[in-house]
Amino acid sequence: MAIPGAVEGTARTHQVSGGGGVQLHVEETGNPSGQPVLFIHGLSQSWLAWNRQLYSDLARDLRLVAVDLRGHGDSERPAGAYGDSDLWAQDVAAVIRSLDLQRPILTGWSYGGVVICDYLSRYGEDLVGGVQLVGAVCGLGESVMPFLGPGFLGVIPGLFTTDAEESVTSLRTFGRLLTREPLEPQDSYLVLGTAAAAPPRVRQELLSRTVDHDGLLAGLRTPVLITHGLEDEVVLPAMADHHARTVPHARTSYYPGVGHAPFWEDPDRFNAELRAFAASV
């Protein structure tokens, strides 16, 4: 995909053995000597969500790494391997270790916030330079339900169906919820194709977990940046408010007129703030 204003550079592809031996697909761009940023995407997406970061001017200074979560993108899709926080933690740890990422910033979008907290709950924060929560949830289950938009809650049953036509219809609806303004056709098909690559059983296992990481967040010493679109219809802005209260030292950045994907909808602002955050840690 051609990105306006993109910085040409060498992309590097890695295969990393994660928790339970699951093979994880990882893409890397940017300055190998720069501050590492590990991007962790959300439900039924992939590393491609971060194109407007990986191929931006951030690549001049930062080491930019994006992983396909287990069950997503070009990573393996084992059966019954999505309900254990320890496996998710091992996946993140394996990427950090295998690529020798020195105190990376962990940037997690949506479900990626849960994965970051899974990692921190097992391995602690000593090897992490910072945490960025982007339209993120950090827990799952009944306690998080009030923070999810009604449109997203309504589409969830269709994300689990194995009927092909119903599944595509639900995934299209899900894709439309990700941004405030409609995506360009080529981007819409990218989102749809990426979403469809994750099997319904994976989505069902991801959303069937019950996890509460508020206690972990309250004890964090690591710098935290909370980034959230004020028009987010998937994870409501009240979730960012809750995280900000839970992590008193966190910085907050709210995006007017932006939905669930500020890194895609307003990449110039997002990238500038990520660059500044990286410089501060």
N, C-alpha and C positions, 0 to 999 in steps of 0.2 A: 504494500500500500504506500502510495506517495503521500507524504505529510508536508504541507506547506511550511517552508522555513526549516526543513529537516537538515540535520547535520550528517553528512556522509561519514560512514565509519565502518569498521569491521564488526559484524555480528558474530558472536561465538555461541555455539550450541553445546550443551552438556547433558549427559545422562548421569543422574545421581541415584544411588540406592538408598531409599528412605526406610521408614519403619516397616518391619516385616519383609524387607527386601523388595518392596515395590519400586519399580523404576520410574523416576520422575524426570520429566523434560524441563530443561532450564535454558532460557535465552539470556545472553549478556551482550551489552553494548557499552560504549563509553570509555572513559579513561581508566586503564587497569590500575593506576596508582591513586585514583581519586577516592573520596569517601564513598564506601559502598552503600547502596540502597537496594533492599530486597523487596520487590513488589509482590504482593499476595492478593490475587483476584478474588472475586466473589462467586456466589452460587451460579453454576452452569455457565461460567465464562472461562477465559484462558489468559495466557500471557499477552495475547494480542490486544487486550483491553488497554494496555499501557503503551501502545504505539506512539502516542503523542508525548510521551516522556522518553522512551527508549531512543527515538530518532529526532530528538529536539536538541537545542543548544546545551541542555544539561549534560549531554554526552561529552562535551569538551572537558568538563571538570570532575564529573561524578562517575563512579563505577555503577552501572545500572544493570540489575539482575532481576529477572522475572521468572517465576516458577509456574508450571501447570500443576495445580493441586491434584492429588490422587483422584482418579475417576474423571478427570477433565482433560481437555486438549489432547496432547500427545503423551500424557502420562498413562501408566497402566490403570486398569479398571477391575481390580480383584473383587470378588464377591465378599460381602460381610466384613468390610475393612474400613468402616467410616464412623463407627459409634464410639471408638476408644480415643479419648483425648491424648493418651500416651503415644499413639501412632502418629497423630498430627504433630505432636511435639517433636517426635523423632524425625519427621520429614523436614521440618524447618532446620533442626540441628544438623541434619545431614547436608543440606545445601550450604549452610554456613561453614561447616567443617570441610566439605569437599572442595569448595571454591576458595577456601581460606579468606573468608570475608572478615575483615578486622573491624569490630564494633559497628556493624551495619545499622542503618536506620531501617526498621521494619515498617513498611507502608502497607496497611491492610484495608482493602475495600470491602464493605458489607460483611459477608461471612468471613472474610480475611481477618477481621478483628478477633473473632473467636479463635482462629488458628494461631494468631500471635499470642493470645492469652494462654492457649494450650501449651505453647512453647515456654512462655515465661513461668507458668505454674510448675513445670518440671525442671527447667534448667536455670531459672533465675534470670536476672537482668545484667549480670556482670559482663557478659560478652556482647551487649547491645549498646549502641550509641544513642538511639532514640526510637520513639514509637510514634507513628502517624496513623490515626484512625480516620478513615475516609468513608463517610456515610455508613459507619460501622456499627455492628452489634458485637458485644463481648460476652453475651450469654445466650442461652436457648431455653425454650420452655415457656411455661405460663407467665413467668415474671417479665418476659420480653414482649409478649403479645400486645400490650397496650401501646407499645412504641412502633408497631408495624402498621403501615397504611392499609385501609380497608380494601383498596384495589388489589394490593398484593395478597392479602389474606384470602380474598375471593378467588384468586387464580391458583392458589396452592394445590387444591385437589387435582386440577388438570395437569400439574407438573408431574404427578405420580402415575398418570395413566399410561398403559402400554398400547392403547389404540392410537395408531399413527396420526390419523386426521385430527383427533381431539388433542393430541399432544402438540402438534404444530400450531393449532389455534391458540392453545394456552401459552406456548412459548412466544408467539407473536405478541400476545397481550402483555406478557412479562417484559418483553423487549421494549414495548412502547412506554412502560412505566419507568424505564431507567433514566430517561432524560426529559427535561421540561418541554423542549421543542422537539418536533419529530426529527428523527435521524434522516440523513440523506439515504436514498435507496441502497447504495453500495454498503453503507455502514449498517443499515437495517438488516441486510442479508448476512453480513458478517456476524452480527449479534445472534441472529437466528441460527445460522449454521453452527456457530460455536456452542450455543445453548443445546442444540439437538445432539451434539457429540457426546454429551454427558447422559448416560442411560437414566431412565426414570427411577430405577432402583437406587441409584447413587443419590439423586436428589431427595428421595424419600428417607434414606438413612441419614443424610446430612441434617434434615429438618426434624428428625425424630429424636434427636439428642436433647438431654436436659443438662444444662451447664450454667453455673453462676460464677462469674469471675469478678464480681464487685469487690470482694475482699482483697483479691490480688491487686486490682487497680488502685485501691485506697492506699496500699503500702508501697506503690512504685516510687522510686527515686529518679529513675530515668526521665529525661526530658520527653514531654508528650505534646504533640500537636493534634488538635481535633479539627477536622475539615468537614464541613457539611453544607449541602445545598438547602436553602430555605424552602424550596418547592419540592423537596424529596417526598415522593409518594410511596416509596418502598420502606425505608427506615425514616420515621418522622424526625424532624429537628429536635423534638423533645428528648430523643435518645442522646443527642449530642449534649443537651443541657444536663441530662442525668450524668453522663460521663464527666462533664466539667465539674459538677458538684462532687463527684466521687474522687477525682484527681485534682485537688485544689491548685497544684502548680501548673496544670496543663494550660497551654495557649489555645485559644479558639479562633476559628476563622469561618464565618458564615457567608455563603454566597447567595445574594439576592437573585431571583429569577433563574436559579439553577436547580436541577433535580438531583437524582441519585448518583450522578457520575461527574462531579466537578472537574476531575482530571481530563475528561473528554469534552465537556461543555465549555469550560473556560481554561484551556491548557496554559495560556500565557500567565494568568494569575497563579494557577496551581504550581507551575514550574518555578516561578519566581519565589513563591513562598517555600517550596521544597528546597530550593537552593539556599535561601536564607536560613532555614532550619538546619540544613546540613552544615553550614558554616558555623552555626552557634553551638553545635555539639562536638 
